[in-house]
Amino acid sequence: MANINFFSKVTVGERGEMQFQPGNSTAGDSVELRFEMNTLVVLSTSPHPLDPNPVYAPKALATYRVAFRSAGRGRLLPQFPPENRRGFYNTEILFR
């Protein structure tokens, strides 16, 4: 399964070389995730493999969970852009 790195940034040069960009995020940055179906989330605070810092120093992590009601079948909220509505629709037909 592919992973998602929310707080590190790696850029790719014209010849395909990858470069770690330090300082992309700061303490207190956050990400909010919404799941319309059962989802397993595994979190890690390990430093990015391309981080040139010689000290291995995983950071602290805080999480919280909020339960909410699903938008309901066929009730795609109009304030979401088309990409989000397609995602809700695809989840709906997959998770019936």
Order of alpha helices (4+ residues) and beta strands (2+ residues): beta-beta-alpha
